Amino acid sequence: MGTLSKTDKQYNQIAELCRDIFLKKMQDYGSAWRILRPASLTDQIYIKAQRIRSLQDKGKQKIHEGITPEFIGIVNYSIMGLIQLELGPSDVIDMDANTARSEYEAYFEKAKQLMDDKNHDYGEAWRDMRVSSLTDIILMKLLRIKQIEDNQGKTYVSEGIDANYYDIVNYAVFALIKLELETSEPQKK
């Protein structure tokens, strides 16, 4: 195996950050999220994305938590959504930390593979995008998911809910890369 690309390294750093938060919340709350139906997770992600857009538009906030934690939440709730699509909701806390971690990492790896494939075809066009545009695309994907959910999961020619969740994971990771890593790297003159 050769060396990792800049994107792979940055993606892995963000994945580690998101996974760390997910696992810490699992310690605090267990798998209480397993009770949520996928549509409820979609709504939770939508609230987070709307808050990000509102903060971007207003330029100020009244609640201390900023944009970065909201993007982390979008990643984590999207992966929970993928897990729920596969397993369905549960009325009891039925997933231990090791199983949750394994499921989480498997879906994150699938999202990363999709990112690698799309970056190959699109030439990392996301690097030239604004974080506000990434937010808007996430909101659009969420509206698509809501429509598909309202149609009981049926589509005629479009990708399903899972494909949109994967895209949301990747767009949120891209936003986090732009917010967290690229802003902290020394700029070349």
N, C-alpha and C positions, 0 to 999 in steps of 0.2 A: 504494500500500500504506500502511496506517495503521501506527501504532506497535505494537510487540509487547506482548502482555500480560505480566504479571508471570510467569506460568507459562512462557510461551515464552522469556522472557529467562533464567529459572532453568534451564529444560530445556537451552537452548543452552549455558549455562555448564558444566553437568554433562557434556553431550555432548562439549564441547571437552576437558574434563579426562580423560574416558574415552578419547577418541581419542588424546590425547597419550600416555597410558600404553601404549595398543595399539601405536602407532607406535614408541615407544622399545623396547618388547619385540620388535618386528619387527627393529629394528636389532641387538638383542642375539642373537636366536635365529632370525631369518629366519622362514620360514613352516613351521617344524617341526610346528606344530599341525595342518597339513593331513593328517598321517598318522592323526589321531584320527577314529574313527567317531563319528557323532552320539551314540550311547549312551555312549561314553566322555566326551564333553563334558557330557552330562547328569549323569553321575556326578561330574565335577569341579565342576560348579555346585552339586550336592547337598552335596558336602563343604563348600564355602564357606558355603552357607546354614546347614548344621548347626553350623558353627563360630560363625557370627553368633548363632544361637539359644542356643548354649551360653554364649557370652560375655554375652549379655543376661540369661540366667538366673543365671549365677554372679556377675556384676558385677565380675569380675576376670579377668586373663589372665596366662599364663606366657610366651607368645610375644609379642614386642614389637609386631608388626603388629596394628592394631586393626580395628574394624568397617568403617570407610570403605574401606580398600583391598579388603576382601572384597566389598563391594557393587560396587566398580569391576570387580573380577574377574568377578562375576556378569554384569554388563552385557557385558563383552568376550567372555566365553566363550559367552554366549547368541548374540551376533552371529556368532561363529565357528560356532556350531551351525547358524544359519540359512544361512551360506555352505556348510557341509558338506552340509546337506540338498539344496541346489541342485546343487553340483558333485560331491558324493561325496568320500570320502577319497582321498588320493594317497600312493603309496609313496615319493615323492621330494619334495624341497622345490621346488615348481613355481610358486610365486606370488611375483612381485617386489613390492617395497614399494608401488609406484604402483598396481598392480592390487589389492593387499590394501586399500589406503586407499580406492580407489574402491568396491570391494565393501562394505567396512565402512560408509562414508558412505551408500551407497544403502540398506542395511538399517536403519541408524539413522534415516534420513529416513522410511522406511516405519513404523518404530515411533513416531516423533513424530506422523505423520499419524493413526495409530490412537489415540494419546493425545489429540490434538485432538478427534477424533470422539467418543471416550468421555467426555472432559471436557464436551463440549457436552451430552451426554445425562445425565451423572451430576452435573453442577454442581460439579466438583472436590471430590467427597466425600473423596478421598484426603487432603486437607489436614487433615481432622479425625481421621485415623487415627493410631495409634501406630506407631512404627518396628517394634516387636515384632509388630504385626499384619501389616505389610507383609512381614516375614520369614516369618511363618506362611503367608501366601498364596503366597509364592514356593515354599516347601517343598511346599505342596499341589499347585501347578502342576507341580513336578518329579516328584512321585509320579504325577500324571496322565500326564506324558510317559513315565515308566518303564513304566507299564501299557500305553500305546499302543505303545511299542517292543517290549514283550513280546508284544503282539498283532500283530507285524509291520506296524505302522502302520495297522491297520484300526480304524475307529470306526463306530458305527452312527448316532449322532445328535450326537456331540460334535465339537468343533473338532479339528484335527490338531495335530501336534507343533509346526509353525511358529507357529500362533496362540498356543500356550502360551509358546514362546520370546519372541515379541513382548511378551506380557503381562509376562513376567519382566523383560525389559529395562525396561519402563515402571515396574513396581513398584520395581525397584532404583533407577531414576532418582529416583522420588518419595522413597525413603528417603534418597538422597544429598542431595536438595534439603533435606529436613528436617534432616539431620545437618550439612550443610556451610553452606548459605546462610541458612536461617532462623535458625539459632542464632547466626550472626555479625552479623545485622542488628540495629540498635538497636530495642529494644522500645518501643512507644508506650504511654504511661500513660493 
